[in-house]
Amino acid sequence: MPDPASKAVFLSYASQDAEAAKRICEALRAGGVEVWLDQSELVGGDAWDQKIRGQVASCTLFVPVVSAATQARREGYFRLEWKLADERTHLMAEGTPFLLPVVIDDTKDREALVPKSFLGVQWTRLPGGETTPAFVTRVQKLLGGPSAPTATAAPEVPTAAGFAPAARTGLPHWVGIALGVVVLALIGFLVMRPGAKDAVPVAKSVAEMKPSPVAVPVDKSIAVLPFENLSDDKDNTAFFSDGMHEDILTNLANIPQLRVVSRTSVMQYRDTKKPIPQIARELGVAYINHALRLAPDNLEIIRLLGVYAYYGYRDYPRAAAQLEKVIRLQPNNADAIFSLGGVQRRQGRWLESLTNMRRALELDPRNPRFMFDIANSLIAGRRWNEAMALSRKLVEADSSDGLGNGLSYLALIEFLATGSTKQGDDWLARQTQAQLGSPQIMAWRKIWAVNKGDYAEWKRLDEIQPFGGRSGSPAQEVAAAATIFAAHGDMAGAAATMLAAHGDMAGAATRLGGSLAEVRAELLVQPSNAKLWAALSQMEALLGQNGAALRDAQKAIELLPESVDAVLGTVFTANLATVYAWIGDKDRAIAEITRLLGIPTFNPGDTVNLRINVHTLRVDPAFAPLRGDPRFEALLNDPKNNAPLF
C-alpha cells in the first residue's frame, strides 16, 4: 500500500487514452510530483484490484482523464475508479481539493458521462495530454509542494456545469466582496438585457481554454474587461454597458489595497478573442477568473449563482438550492425571495411561486419589476381582478405614461379578461402625434389593430412601418424575430401570418422573402435554439411545406418541453397547435388548444401572439384556419375557459 503521506496523484484513464495519460504523467513527474499510473489493466486479479482501490483511497489528488473514448465506453475499470473517487468525496469537508478532471479533446464538460461530483469542480483542458507548466504548478500547489520558479497557474473559474466552491485561498475577505461587485454587474447585465430570460447562452469557461504559462502577476491586482453589449438596440444601450463598466472600475479603485488596471488599458480588449490567461499575462494582473473561489460564503455571491443557474442554464433545482440557502440566512432578502418565485414558476409550481413573489413585494412594495412579473403570473392563472388591481398600483409607481408602463399593461389585461379594447383606445387617444408616430408606439398600434380585428388599420400602419419598433433593416428585424420568436405582429413571420389569414398568400410569401433561408442559416450556428425551430416551422407552414413544418415544430418542443420550462414550454406547444391548424390537421390543433386552455400559459415579452386566451384566439391570425369550426367556437364560448386556474 502506498504511503498516504506521499501526496500522490492518481491518474485514471481509459486504455485508449494511454498515450495521452503517459504525457500527463511524465510532465507531472518532471515537476517532482508523484503519480500513480497503472498500466496493467489487462492483468487484473484480486491483488491488482485491491492495489487500485487502495491507491484511490489514499491519493491526495484524483485526476480523471475525460475524452471521447470515455464517453464511448459505458463500462470499464476506469469507471469503477471514478465511482470510488466519487464515494470518497462524500467523506470530505466541502471545498477540499481532491478531484481535478482533465479533458484531452473537445468533449464538453456539460455533456460528459461522469459522476456528479466531477461536475462541481474546475476542469482543465490539455489537448492530447500536452501538459502546460501552469497545470503542473497548479498540481504542485494543490499538493502543498514547492511551486515552479518561473511560472504560475492562471486563475480559474467554475465551469458552466458546476458552481461548487473551490478551495479557499488566503486572500482577505474584502477582495471577495470587491470581485462580487464584478459578478453582480455581469449577471445583472445578463438578466436586464432584452430577451435575457428566454435566451439559452452557451458559456465558455477558462477551464475550456488551453492554458498558457504566465509571468507571476502582482498580488491583489484586478482587471475588469469591457462588457459585451448583447442588446438588440446597441446604439441606444451602449451607454449602459460602458457606464456600468466605468462605475465598477471607480468603486474598485476606492479600495486602497487593490491595484486596478485603468479603463484605457482594458478597453483594447472590448472585442478580443484572446484567452483570459493571455490577457492576465499581458496586463500583469492576478484576477479577472472569480469571486466564488475567494468568498464562497458571501451571500450575495451565492444569490447570484442561483440567478446565473436560473437564467443562464435553466438549472432550476440548483438555482432553487442556492436561493433557499440565502433566504435561510437572510429571510428578508426580497431579491432572493423573488428570484426563487421565478424559479418555481418555471417548474410549474404556480401557487408556491406566487406566494414567494408576493412576499418579496411586501418587503419591497414599490418595486415595478416585482409588480409587473406578479401581474404576469396572475394573467397566466386568469386571476383577472387581482391582475388589474396590481396593474393600477404599477401605474402609481410609474406615471410616465410611456410604452410598456402600467397604463398600457392595464389595457392589455382588460382585453385578456373581457375582450374589451376601451382602455387601450383611451390610452392611445392620450398620446401626442409625435408619440403616435414613434417606432415603438407604431408597433403597439399595429398590435392593437390585431386585437380589434381591424385588418385595414393594421395594413395601413404596416405600409408605413413594415417591420418592428427597432427601426432596423429587414435583415436586422428577421434576426430580432429569430431571437424572440415572432413576439409582435409586425415581425416577418407574424406579419406574413396576418396577410395569409386574410387570404393574401402571395403577399405572405413575399413578406417572408429571405427569412426562411436566414433562420435556417442561423440554426447552423444555434442548433439548440428552440425559438428558431419554432419560427422556422411557422414560416414553413405558411409556405405549404407541411412535413418540414410539423417536424420543426416538434423539434422545438423536444428542445424545451413544458416539463423542463412550464413558462416557455407552452409557447412551443401553442406554436405546434398553429402548425397543425395551417397544415389542415384541425383535430390535433383543437385538441392541443383544449389542453392548453386548462393550464397556466403566458409568453414572456409578448403582448398578444400565442397567448392561449379565449379573446386572443378570436383575433390572433395564427389561429385563423380554425375559425368557424364549431368545436373551436365552443371552446371560446365556454366560461370555464376564462375562469381562474389556481
Secondary structure by P-SEA (a helix, b strand, c coil): ccccccbbbbbbbcccaaaaaaaaaaaaaaaccccccccccccccaaaaaaaaaaaacccbbbbbbccccccccccaaaaaaaaaaaaaaacccccccbbbbbccccccccccccaaaaabbbbbbccccccaaaaaaaaaaacccccccccccccccccccccccccccccaaaaaaaaaaaaaaaaaaaacccccccbbbbbccccccccccccccccbbbbcccccccccccccaaaaaaaaaaaaaaaaacccccccccccccccccccccaaaaaaaacccccccccccccccaaaaaaaaaaaaccccaaaaaaaaaaaaaaacccaaaaaaaaaaaaaaacaaaaaaaaaaaaaaaccccaaaaaaaaaaaaaacaaaaaaaaaaaaaaaccccccccaaaaaaaaaaaacccaaaaaaaaaaccccccccaaaaaaaaaaaaaaccaaaaaaaaaacccccccccaaaaaaaaaaccccccccaaaaaaaaaaacaaaaaaaaacaaaaaaaaaaaaccccaaaaaaaaaaaaaacaaaaaaaaaaaaaaaccccccccaaaaaaaaaaaaaaaacaaaaaaaaaaaaaabbbbbccccccccccccccccccccccccccaaaaaaaaccccccccc
